[in-house]
Amino acid sequence: MTFFSDMKEWQKLLLVIGGFLLCFFLPVESERFSNAVLESLALTKWYAQEHVLLCLVPAFFIAGAIAVFVSQASVIKYFGARANKLLSYTAAATSGTILAVCSCTILPLFMSIYQRGAGLGPAIAFLYSGPAINVLAIILTARILGPELGIARAVGAVAFSVIIGGIMHLLFLQEERDRQEADDFDMAAPPASRPLWQTIIYFAAMIGVLVFANMGRPAEGEAGLWVTVFSAKWLIAGSFLAALLVMIAVWFRKEELTEWARQSWVLALQVLPLLLLGILAAGFLLGRVGHEGVIPSSIVASLVGGNSLFSNLFASVFGAFMYFATLTEVPILQGLIGAGMGKGPALALLLSGPSLSLPSMLVIHRAIGAKKTAIYVLLVIVFSTFTGYGFGLFME
């Protein structure tokens, strides 16, 4: 047997040749390519500065706490494949009004409840609604882009989370039942180590830190309660953090805290590398807000004009792959609408963009597999496309 009769060695050889050709023909002389590389690194730096410490770290700790302090029996009772559908989907679909997080921050929480035994349908509804049903984002959409878009976004986001979650549940119903049996989830709730009210307050404090530390800046010229709360956001977030530290010192045993830290770390290792790769790729292809990647923004603007099925489809796909931090979709759309974007494609992007991104797809793939991820992404894109198209026809 010769050396290259082994298929694995041929694969290695092809990889080496492919890598060499990629390096050999890198268009480093191109200004657009070089700028796209810088945009990729700039987006990654911005994400590290703005989202890792304030968004992801609290989210990892909340997800780790779910894994340690919330019993599988409780998760299965309220979110399992055989749970009361009205209760589970209502709770999942309204989570975004509380969390107000971006598509990446919701991922550790999604992975945690799914691994604890939540059914695919409610978990997907939670995954979609977390970033999509952001009350401030919907208010800003209505004020800046018009009340019609704001109302359509709110209604569409709630409906999508339930409908898409329900479809995923039906498509993989038998597989989910088999999963419940194969994983041998413990249906008997273990003895509570502390009163329920303590657990509720503990989780509320962590969510308070996450929500107020990441509260978006009010629109320029805005007045009222939101401005007052925003001016005191660090005081409020600090108060929640101080209360949390007191609870940890008084209510928890050392072994529980060690396991909490371990579970949080395990989730971080699962999520962060894929997020990093996804953000680098998104920055290279699409750039940051107000900056261009390798794909010219003029092409994007020219393809989302009018209200054709294609323009809505392109807006949905563009939104699904681009990374939107919380609230950034509004100024992006404001610029695109000013460049001729139709109302239908604008809604399509609003319904697909905040809930999906290239980085989040990579992590979702690890959690539920390629097939389920592909179908979920396809459902979001298809529903966003046809909803945007219908809205555009209605607005004409």
N, C-alpha and C positions, 0 to 999 in steps of 0.2 A: 504494500500500500504506500503510494507516494504521499508526500506531505500535503499537497493541495487536493488530494482526493477526499479529505475531511471537509464536510460542508461548513463546519464552524470556522475552519481556517480561511475558507473562501470569504465568509462573511466578514471576518476580521480584515482580510486584504481589501475588500471593497470599502469598508469603513475608512481604512487608512488612505486609500486612493481618493475617496470622496472628501475627506478632511483636507488632504493636500490640495485638491482642485479648488475647494472653497477658499482656502488661504491664498492660493495662487491668483485667483481672479477677484479677490476682494476689491470693490470699487472705492478704495480709500481716497482716490483723487476727486471723487464726486463730492461737491459741497453738501448736497442733500443727504447723502449717505453719512458723511461725517457729522452733520447736524443731528441726524436721527440717532446716532450712537450717543451723542451728548445728551439728547432729550431722554433717551433710555436711562442714562445714569442720573440725570436731573430729576426725573420722575421718581426713581428709586430713592434718591436722597430726600426728596420732599415727603415721600410716603413714610420713610423712617423717622423724619422729624415730626410729622404731623399726626401720624396714625399708630405707630407701633406702641409708644409708651401710654398714650391716652386712650386708644381704642382697643388694640389687640391684647395688651397685657391685662387690663381688667376683664376682657372677654375670656381670655384663657383661664383666669382664676374663677370666673363664674362657671365656665364649662367644667373645670376640674371639680368645683363644689357640687355640681349636678351629679357627676360621676361618683362622688364619695358620699354625699349627704342626702341624695334623693334615691329612694329605693327603686329597683326595677319594677316592683309590684305597683308602685304609684304611677310610674311612667306608663306602664302597660294599661293600667286601669283607665287613665285619661287620654292616652295618645296611641294605644296599641291598635293592632289590626281589627280587633273585635270590640273596641271601645265605642261608647255612644258617639255617633258621628256628629250630631248637632253640637255636643259639648266640645269634642276635640277640635273640630274644624273652626268653631267660633273662637276658641282660645288661641288657636294657631294663627287665624286670619287677622286677629286684632293685636297681635304682639307688636307690630310695628309702631302702633300709637304710643307704646311705652318705651321701646328700645331706641328708636330713631337712629339706627346705625347704617353703615354702608354695606355693600355686598360682601366685603371681605371680613368685616367684624362679626357678621352673623354666623360665619362658617364654624368656629369652634363650638358655638352653642348648638347648631344643627347637628354636628357630628356627635356631640355628647348625648343629646336626647335620642338620636337614632341608635347609637351603640347601646344605650340603656334599654332599648326595646320599643321605642316609639314606632308606630306603623309608618310605612313609606308615605302614604297620603298626607296625614297630619304633619309629618316632618317636612315634606315639600311645601305645604301651605305655610308653615313657619319660616322656611328658608326664603320663600318669595316675599312674604309680607313684611319680614323684618326690615329690609331696606326700602321697600316700595311704599309702605303706608306710613310715611314720615309726615306728621301733622304740619310741622313748620315748612317742609318742602312743598306740601300741597298748598298751604296758604301763600307762600311766595310765588308759586306757579300762577295762582289765581290773580294775585296783585300785579305781577310783572308781565305775564303772558296772556292774561285775560281770564275772567271767571269761567268761561266755557271750558277751557283747557284744565283749569283747576278742578272743577266738578267732575269732568270726564276722567281725569287721572285718579281721583279718589274712588269713584265708583268702579272703574276698571281694575284698580289694584286690589280692592277687596274681592271683587268677583273672580279675578284671575287666580288669586291664591286658593280659593275654594275649588274652582272648576279644575284647574291644573292638578291640584293635589288629589281631587276625586278621580280624575282620569288616570293618574299614576297608580292610585290604589286599585282601580279596576283592572288595569293592564297587568299588574303584577300581584294580583290577589292571592293566587295559589302559592306563588313563590314566597310571599310574605307569611302566609300561614305555615309553610314549611320552615321558614326561618325561625318563627316563634318556637316551633317544636324542636328543630335541630339545635338551636342555641340554648334550649332548656332554661329559659328565663324563670327565675324563682317567683312564682305568683303569690307566695306568702310574704307579707310585709314583715321585715325583721323588727324586733322591739326597738322603739324609738329611744335614742340615746339622750334626747332632750325634748322639751315640749314643742309642739308644732308652732306655737307663736314665736318661739325663739328662732326657729329655722326661717320663718317668713320674714322676720325683721332682719335677719342676717342677709338673706338674699336681696331684700329691699335696699339695704345699705349699699351692697355691691352694685346694684343696678343704678342707684342714685349717683354713685361716683362715676359710672360709665356715662350716664345721660348728661349730667351737668358739666362734667369736664369736657365733653364734646359738643356742648350747645353751640349752635350756629349763630353767627353775628346777625343781628336784625338788619333789614334793608335800610339804606341811607334815608334819613328823614322820618323813619318810623318812630312812633311813640306808643306808650301804653305799658301793659304788664310785662310783655316779653322783653322790652328794653330794660325795665327795672330788674327783672330776674337775671338777664344776661350780665348786667353790671355787677351782680353779686354772685356770679357763677362759681368763682373759685372759693368764695366763702362757703357756699352751699356744698360744693363738692368736698371741700376740706372737712366740713362738719360730718358729712356721711362717712368719710374716711376715718375720722377720729372715733366716731361711734363704732365703726367696724373693728378697729383695733382694740377697743375696749371689750367688745363681744368676744373677739378671738382670745384675749387674755383671760376672760372670766369663764366662758362657756365651753371651751374646747380643750380636749386632752392633747398631749404632745403627739401621740400616735396618729390621731385624726389630722392634725396639721401637717404631719410628714406625708401622709397619704394624699392629702389635698395638693400639696406642692408637687408630689410625684405625678399625679394625674394631669395637673396643669402643664407640667413639663412635657409629658408624653404627647399631649395634644399640640403643644407648640412645635415639637419636632415633626409632627405629621403635617402641619399647616404651613409653617414659615418658609421652608425651602421652595415649595411649589408656588407660594405667593411671590417670592422673590423672582423666580423665573418668569412668572406671568406678568409681573409689573415691568420687568426689563423688556419683555417682548411687546407689551402694550405701548410703552414709551417709544420704542424703536419704530413701531408701525404708525402710531397715531399721535404721538407727542403729548404735551401737556396742554392745559387750557391756555389758549392764546399763542401756542407754539406749534410748529409742525414736525411730524415725524417723516418717515419715508413716503407716506401717502399724503399728497398735497391736499390741504383743506379746500382748495378751490374745486377739486374734483368732487369732494363730499358735498359741498354746497350745490354744485350743479346737478347732482343726482337725486337730491331730496326736494326739488321744486315741484310744484303742482300737486296732484292727488291721484297719481296712477298707482296701480298695484305694485309696480316696480319701485317707485319712489318710497312707498310705505315699507316694502320688503327691505330695501337698502337701509332705510332708517332703523328698522328693527335689528337687522344684522349688525350695523354699525354700533348701535347702542349696546347690543349684547356683548360685543367684544371689547369695547372701549371701557376703561376704568373711570368711574365717576365717584369722586369723594362726595360725601353728603352735601347737598345743596348746589354743587358745581354744575349739575345738569341744567339749572335754570339760566345762568348767564351764557352757557354754551348755546342753548336753544335760542336765547334772545339774539345772539349774533347770527345764527343760522337763519332765523326768521327774517332778520333784517337783510340777509343775502338772498331771500326769495324762497325759503322753505315753506311748504304748505302746512296748514293746520293739522291735516291728517297725519303726515309723516312726523310732525312734532309730537303728537300724542303717541304714535307708535314708538318713538324713541323714549318717551317718558315712561312707557309701560315695560320696555325691555331693558333700558339702560341701568337704572338704579339696582335692579334685582340680579343682574348678571354682569360678568366681566370675564376677560380671559384668565386672570389669576384665579377667580372663584371657580371657574370651570375645572381647572386642574385639581383643585382641592375636592370639589364635589365628586370628580371621577374617582379619587382615592376612596372616598367614603361609600359610594353606592355602585361603582363600576361604570365601565364605558357605555354599556347599552342604556342603562337608566339615565345617565347624564345626557347622552345624545338625545334621547326622547324628551327629557325635561327642557333642554335648550330649544329643541325643535318646537315644542308646544308653546313656549314663551314667544318665540319668533313668529309663529303662525298666528296665534291669537292677537299679538300686538299688530301684525300687519293688517289683518282683516278688520280689527277694531278701529285702527287709524284710518283705513280706507272708508269705512262706514261713517266715521265721524267727519271726515273731509267732505263726503257727499252731503251730509246733513248740514254742514256749515256753508255750503255753496249757495 
